[in-house]
Amino acid sequence: MIFYEDFIKKINLDSEKKFKDIEIFSLEFKKKLMWIGTGVPMLLIALYQLYEGHLNDYRLVNMISGIIFFYIGFKHLKTVFSYKIKIDNFNSNIYYEKIVINFNDIDSCILKESKIGKKGVFQIVVDIVTKEGKQFIIPLIMNRKLDFVKNLKIKLQNKFKIIK
C-alpha cells in the first residue's frame, strides 16, 4: 500500500512518459490472490455440498447451501478474470466495466482519498464527473496505478485535480 502523500509526490514528478495507444490495467496481485483464495474454496465447498445433497436423496439444505456457495465462489472468480480498465489514448476513451467514458465528455477528474464500502476503509479513488452530470468513482485497485493516474493527468490537464 502506497501512502497517499507519497503517491501524490510521485504523480507530480515531471517525468514525461510515453503511453501506448491502448493501456490495459488489470487487478493488482493482492486483490487477485484474495479473491482467488476465497473463490476456489467456495467452489470446492459448493461441490461438496451438492455431492452430499445428491447422496442423501437431494437433501434440500445441502442443495441450497451448495448453490449459494457456488454463486459466491463463481462471483469472486469472475471478478478476478473480468476486471479490466482500458485507456484508449488514440480514440480518447476510458473503458471501465461496461462503461465507455470519452475524455472530451469529462467535466472534472479528482484524485482523492475516500471511504469505500460498508467497512469505511479509506482508499485512493478517481472521481470522474461528465458534462451530463454522471459520476464515476474508480477505486485504484489495479496494477500500475501510478501510470493510470499519470495518463489521466496528461490527457485531462486542467480538468484533473488532486485533493489532499
N, C-alpha and C positions, 0 to 999 in steps of 0.2 A: 504494500500500500504506500503510495506516494502521498506525503503531506501536501495539503493544498497550497501553502505558501511556496514550497519548493517547485511544485508543478507550475505555478504562475511564473516563477523566475525562469524556468526552462522554456516556457512559451515566449516570453518577452526577449529572449536572447535573439540577436539578429543573425541567425544562421539561415540563410535562404536555402531552401531545399526544393529541388525539382520533384514534382509529383507526377506519377504516371497518369495517363488519360483515365484509367479506371483503377481506383484504390478500393480494395476489399478488406474489411475489418471483421474478424470473427471473434468469438467469445474468448476471454482470457483463460489461461490454463487453470487457475484456481477454481473458477466457476465451472469449467468443463469437468474437472476432477470431482467437484462436489456433486454436480447433477448426475454424472455417470455413476458415482459412488452410491447415490441413493436410488437411481433409476434401475440399475441392474438387480440389486437385491429385491426391490419391489416387484420386478417382473418374476424373479425366482419364487418369491413368496406367493405371487398370484398363481403361478403354475402349480405349486404345491397344493394350494387351497382348491384349485379346480380339480386336480387329481384326486384329492381326498373326497371332494364332493362327488366325483364320478364313482369312486369305490364304494361310497356309502349311499348308493341309490339316489344320486343327485340331491344331496342334502342342501337345503336352501341357504343355510348360514354360510357354509363353505363356498357355495357358488357366488353368493352376493359379495362376500369379502374378497374372493378371487377376482371378480370383475372390478371391484373398487381398487385393489392393489394393482391390477393390470393397467387401469386407466391412469393412475398416478405415475407408475413407472414409465409408461409409454409417453406421457406428457413431459416428463423430465428428459427422456432421451430425445424426443422431438425438439425440445428447446436447444439441446446441445448441438444437434446436427443441422438445425434450420436457422439458427441465429446468424445474421449477416447484415452488416451495414455497408453499402456500396456508395462511393462518391464518384460520380461520372464527371470528371473535370472538362471533358470535351463538350458534353451537352449541358453542363451546369445543372446537374440533378443530384439529389441525395435519395437513395433507395433504402428505406428503413421498414422492415417487415413488409407489409403490403402497401406502404405509403410512398408516394413519389413527391418530393419537395423540390421545386425549381429555385435556384439561387436568386433569380430575378423577382420571385414572389415573396421573398423573405423580407419582413419589415425590421425585425431585430433578432439578434442571436446573443444570448447572455450565458456566459460560463459562471457557474456559481456552485456553492455547496448547499445541498438541500436534503431534507428528510424524505426518505423513500420507504414506502411500505408501511405495514402495521407496526413494525418494531420501532420505527422512527430513527433508523440508523442514518447518520449523515453520509452523503455520498456526493461525488462530483458529478454534476449533470450539465448538459447543454440544453438551454430553454430557447426554443425557436418559435417565434410568432410570425405568421404570414400576414400579408396585406389584407386577406379576407378575415382575419381575426382568429384563425385556428392556431392553437398552441400545441407544440410537440415537445415533450420532455424526454431527452435521450440520456439515460444513465451511462456513464463511461465505464462499462464492464467489458470492454473489448480489448484485444491486444493492440499495441501501437496507439494507445490513446493520445499520446503527445503528437504523433503525426496527424491524427484525426483533427485535433483542435487547431494545429498549425495550418492545416489545409483549409479549415473553415475561416480562420483568421485572414489568410491570404485572399481567399475568394470574396469574403464579405467586407473586408476592410473597415469602413466607418460604421457599419451595422453591427460589428462584433464588439461586445463589451465584456469586461471581466469585473465581477463583483467580489470584493474581498470580504 
